[in-house]
C-alpha cells in the first residue's frame, strides 16, 4: 500500500482544490479523504504540494515516429495507399522510443498514438501508458478510434497519384464507408452459412466497428470547411466521430456547439507551416470551452514534444482560457475523448493511480514535478 498524505488535491472533477490523503493499493486509488489511516503503508508526504491526475494526450504519434530517427525511420504514414483502415498502431509502436520516458517524467501518463494524416483513412489509434517493453502490455485500450484526414496533407501526399482536391478526399471516405456497409450487410445476411459469405475484404472489415458505433472516426481537420465536411459525412452515414486539430474552430463556434462532437485542439505552438494553419491561435481552446464544447488540448507530438503538453495548456490560459477548463483539457476531457475515462483522467476512487505531485501549477514553467506515479509506481 501507498498513501499520499496532506496533498492539495486537484481531482479534475471539482473546481475547488482541497487537502486530503490518497490511499493506493494494487495500482488503484482505493480511498480519498482527510486523515486516512495509513498504518503499514509507504508514505509520500505531499504537504503544501499540489496533486493532479496524470496528464492525458488525446492525439499524438509517439512510438510510431521515433525520437531522432528522421523521416526514413518513421512508421506513422503508409505512403502507398490513401485508404488504409486495416492498419493498426499497435503493430508499429516502439516502447523504447525515448519520447516515452520524456513524457512520463513530465507527468503525461496516458496518450492515444497512431497513424498520421497522409491518408484519407490511416488505421486505428491505441491508448497506451509510456512504461513497458512490450506494446501489448502498455495498452490501456486498443483500437480507440479510426484515423481519417481531410485538407492539405492527403492532397500533398497523393497529388500525383489519386487525390488533388478536397472533393476527392470526401468522395474516398464516403466510398470506403458505403462499401463497408454493403460488405457488412452481406456478412450479416450470410449468417452461419460460410458458403454465402462475400470474399474477405480486410479494409471493409476494419470499418465495421465504425459503422456499429463501437469506434469513432478520428477526423483530422484544420480548416473550417474541412471540419464541417466531416460533420456532414458523419451525420449522413450515421457514425460517431471526434474532431482533431480544429484550428479554425473559433471561426465556427455555433456550428461546433450544435454538432456536439468532442474537440481536440492543436498543435498550436510554433510556426504556421501551411496555408490551413494561418488562423491558428491560442485563444481557440478557451473560446470553444467557454461555449460549452468538450475540449482537449493536444501536442500532436512530435509536432510539439509530448512533454510540453502542460505548457500548451498554460499558453491557452495566458490567452484567456479558464484554468479549470485548461486542467480538464489535459486530464479528464482527453480521457473521455479516447474512451478511457473509466480508468484515467481524474483522481477518483477505483481509477488507476496515475498521479503527478508538483510544487506549483502545471501551467507555470517554474513549477517542479516532485513525483510521477503510473499504476501506483513512481517512475
N, C-alpha and C positions, 0 to 999 in steps of 0.2 A: 504494500500500500504506500501511497504518496499523498501528502497533504500540503497544499499551498496555503499558507497562513496569512491572514490580515491584508490581503491584496485589495487594491481599488479595482473592482470588477466592472469591466465594460462588456456586457454579455451580447451586444449587438441586437438585442430584442427590446430591452428597456432603455429609454433615452437617458435616464439619470444613472450615473455610476453609483456603486455602493461598496462598502467594505465588508468582506466576507472571506470564508475559507472555501477551498475546493478539495474534496476528497476524491482520489483517483485509485482505481483498482482494476487490474487486468486490462489496462489501456483505455478504460472508460471513466467518464465523470459519474460518480455514484451519488455524490451529495454536494450541494452548495448551501452554505449557511454560515451565520456568525457563531464563533466559539465552538466549532466542531471538536468532538473528542478524537484526538489524533494518536492515542496510545498505540504503540507498536508500528506507527507509520514513519517513513522518512519525511522530514520536514524541509520545505522550502519557505524561508521567511521572506514574504513579499511586502512587509510593512513599508508604507509610503511608495510602493511601486504600483504600476498600472498593469492590469492583467486583461489581455484581449484573446478572442478566439484566434486560432491560426488563420492567416490571410489566405484567400482563395482567388485564383485567377480563372476566369471563365473561358479564356481563349488564348492559346499560345501554340508554339511548335517545338518546345523543348524536348530533347531526346530524339527528334527526327531531323532537326537542323542543329548539329553539334557545335560546341564552342571551339573556335579556332580551326575549323576544318575546311572552310571555304566552300564555294559553290559545288566543287567537284565531289564533295563528301556528303551532300545533303540527301535526305530521303523523304522530304515532305511534299514534293510535287512529282506526279507522274507526267512526263512531258511527251508521251507518245499517244495519249488518248484523252480527249477532252471530257469524256463521260466515263468515269471510273468509280461508280458507287460501291463496287465489290471490294475495294481496298480497305484495310483496317490498320489503324495507328499502332496497335499492339505488336504488329509484325515488324515494325521498324524502330520502336523505342529502344534507345541505348541507355541503360541505367547508369553507365559510367560517364555520361556527359557531365563535365564539370559544372554546368548550369544547375544541375540538380542540387548539389551541395551549396552552391552560392544562394539559390532560392531558399533552401531550408534554413540557412543561417540568418537570412533576412526575415524569417517568420512566415514565408509563403509555404504552407504545409500541404496544400492540395491544389491541383490545377487540371484543366482539360487541355490535352495536347492532341494534335492530329494534322491532317493534310493542309497544305497551303491553298492558295486561291488561283492557281493557274487553270484549274479545271472547272467546268460547269458543275460537275459532280465529282468530288475528290475522294470520298470514302468516309469512314467513321472516326470520330474522336473517341478518346478514352480519358476517364478521370483517374488520376493517379496521385500518389504521395511520393515526394522526392527522396525516398530512402529505400535501399534494397539493391540486390544484384541481379534480380530476375524480374522482368516486366510483369509477369503473371502475378507475382507476389506483391507488387506495388499498386495494383488496380484497386480503386475504390468502386468504380462502376465501369464496365466495358460498354463500348458502342453507345455512348451517351447521346450522340447526335450525328446526322449525316451532313457533311460539309458540302455546300454549294456556293457558287460565286457568280456575280454579275460585275459589269463595269470594265475597267481598262485592263485588268490582269488577264482574263481569258482572251480578250481581243488581241492583246500584245503577244501572248504566248502562241496563239494559233492563227494569227492573221494570214499566214501564207499556207495554211492547211485547210481550215474549215470554218473559222469564225472571224468576221471582220465588222460585225455590228451588234448592237445591243439586241436587236430583233432576233438575230440568230441564237444568241445566248438564251433568251427566253424560250424560243422555239425548241431548243435542245432539251431544256429542263421539262417543258410540257410533254414532249415526245417520250422522254425516259419514264416519266411518271404514268402517262397513259398506257404505254407499252407494259409497264409493270402491273398496272391494274388489270389489263387483259390477261396477262400471264397468271396473276393471282386467281382470277375468275376461272380460268381453265384448270388450274391445280385443284381448286375447291370443287369444281364440277366432277373431276375425275374421282374424288373421294379415295377409297381404298383400292380402286382398280388401277394398278400400275400401268396396264396396257393403254389406258386412256390419258395418261399424263403427257403434257406437252414436253418437247425436248428441253432439257435443262438449260436455263438462261441465268447465269450467275449474277449478272447486273440487275435483272428484274427481281430475282430472288432477294438481293440485298436491299431492295427498296420496299419490300413487303412490310417490314416493321414501320416504315414511314407511313404507308397507306393505312396501316392498322392503328395509327396514332400511338404506337409504342415507343417511337423515337422521333424527335423533331428534326426538321431541316435546320441546319446552322448556316444562315444566309449572309454571306459576305457582301456588304453593300455600303459604299461611302456616299455616293451622290444621291440626292433626294429622289430622282426619278427611278434609280435602281432599287432603292428601298421600297418605293411604292409599287414597283413591278413585282417584287417578291410578295408583298401584301396581296396584290391582285391574284397571283397564281396560287398562293396558299389558300385563299378563300375559294377560288374557282375549283380547286381539286380537293378541298376539304382535308388539309393536312396541318399538323402542328408545326410551329416554327419559332426560332429565336432569331433576332436580328443582330448582326455583328458589325462593329465599327461605327455605323450610324453617324458618320462625320458631319453630315448636313442635317442631322436630326432636329437641331434648334430652329431650322427653317420650315419644318412641317410638324410642329408640336401637336396641333389639333388632330392631324391625321394619325399620328402615332398613339395618342391617347385613345382615340376611337378604335384603333386596331387592337390594342391591348397586348401586344407581344412583348416578351422580355427583351431588354436592350443591353447590349454590351458595347460600351463607348470607348473608342481608342483605336490605335495608339495616337496620342495627341502630342507627346513630346517629340521635338525635332522638326526638321525642315519639311515643308510641303513638297514632296519629291515628284508629284504628278498632278495633273490637272484636277482630278476628282478630290484632291485634298486641299484645294485653295481656300476653302471656307472653314477649315478646322480651327477650333478654339477651345480653350479650357473651360469656357462657360457652358458648353453643351451638356455635360452630365448634370450640372446643377439646375439648369433650365428644365431638363426633362424630369428630373426627380421632383422638383417643385410642382410640376404639372401633374404628378401622380403616377408617373411611369416607374416600373421596376428597372432600376439602372445598376449595371455593374461597370466598373472601370477596369479596362484591360491594357496590358502592355503589348500584346501581340508578339511577345518575345520569340525570336531575338531582335525584333524591330526596336523595341526598348528592352533592356535587360530585365528579366523577371524579378530580380531582387530590388528593382526600383518601383515595384507596384505601390507600396505605401507612399512613396514620393509623388507618384502620379496623383494619388488621392489628395495629397497635401496641396498640389498645384491647383486642383479643382476647387479646394477650399479657398485658396488665395483668390481664385476667380469668382468667388461668391457662393459656392456650394455649402449647404449646411453641414457642419462637422459630423453629425449623427448620420445624415444621408451618405456622407463620404465613407464613414466606417462601414455602414451596411453595404456600400458599393464594392467593398473588398473583402466581405465576410459572408453574411447570410444571403445577399442577393445573388452573387455568383454561384453559391452552393445551390440555390433554387434553380438558377439558370441552367445548370448542368445536371440537375436531378440527383444531388447528393446531400440535400439539406437534412435528411433524416440522420446523417452521421456527422456532418461538419458544418461550420459557418457561424455557430453561436456557442456560448457557454451555457449548456443546459444539461440537466441530469439525463444520463443514458446515451449521450453523444460521445464520440471519440475524444480522448484527451489530447487534442491538438491545441496548444496554448502558447501564447507569446507574453513574456513578462518583461516590462520596459520601465526605464526611468524616464518618464515623459510620454509624449504623444507620438504615434507612428507618423504623424504629418509634419513633425518637426525634425529637420535634418540633424539637429544637435542631440536628439534623444538617443539613448543607448539601450540596446537589447541586452538584457541580463540572462535570459534563458529562453530556449525554444523547446517545447515538448511535442513530439509526434507519437501518437498512441501511448502517451504517458511516459515516454522515454526521452531524456534530454539528449539532444543531438549536437 
